[in-house]
């Protein structure tokens, strides 16, 4: 199976702005009705290319959140 991963940058009304997590600045706008109901900004989405479905990758989302919190702690510790 082939997957792509996206970060939910923001949600503007009924459109979610996603950035592909491939190191590039590939932006995708998608209607929120095509995404999981409990989607929120900062979530990492896994897109199954075979089935054209998005799921929230809770493990990666939590890892990114933890990394950001750690960076803030280090930044403000100085």
C-alpha positions in Angstrom: 0.0 0.0 0.0 1.1 3.5 -0.7 0.6 6.3 1.8 1.2 10.0 1.8 1.3 12.0 5.0 -0.1 15.5 5.5 -0.1 18.0 8.3 -3.4 20.0 8.9 -2.1 23.5 8.8 -5.5 25.2 9.3 -9.2 24.9 8.8 -11.0 27.8 7.0 -14.7 27.3 7.2 -15.3 24.1 5.3 -11.8 23.8 3.8 -8.8 22.2 5.4 -5.4 23.4 4.3 -2.9 20.4 4.2 0.8 20.3 3.6 2.4 17.2 2.5 5.1 15.9 4.9 7.7 15.2 2.2 9.9 18.1 2.9 8.4 20.1 0.0 5.9 22.9 0.3 3.1 20.9 -1.4 -0.2 22.4 -0.3 -3.6 20.8 -0.8 -7.0 22.2 0.0 -9.6 19.7 0.7 -13.2 19.9 1.9 -13.6 18.8 5.6 -16.3 16.4 4.6 -13.6 14.2 3.1 -11.7 14.0 6.3 -12.3 12.3 9.7 -14.9 14.1 11.8 -12.6 14.9 14.7 -9.9 16.5 12.6 -8.1 19.5 14.0 -5.2 21.8 13.2 -1.9 20.2 13.8 -3.1 16.6 13.1 -1.0 14.3 10.9 -3.1 12.6 8.3 -2.3 9.4 6.5 -3.7 9.2 3.0 -4.3 5.7 1.6 -3.8 6.2 -2.1 -5.4 2.9 -3.0 -8.7 3.6 -1.2 -8.5 7.4 -1.3 -9.1 7.7 2.4 -7.7 9.9 5.1 -7.1 8.8 8.7 -5.5 10.6 11.7 -2.1 9.2 12.5 -2.4 9.6 16.3 1.1 8.4 17.0 2.8 10.8 14.6 0.5 13.6 15.8 1.5 13.1 19.4 5.2 12.8 18.5 5.1 16.1 16.6 3.3 17.8 19.5 5.8 16.5 22.0 8.7 17.7 19.9 7.2 21.2 19.6 6.6 21.3 23.3 10.2 20.3 24.0 11.5 23.0 21.6 9.5 25.6 23.4 10.8 24.4 26.8 14.4 24.7 25.6 13.8 28.0 23.9 12.3 29.7 27.0 14.8 28.0 29.4 17.7 30.1 28.0 
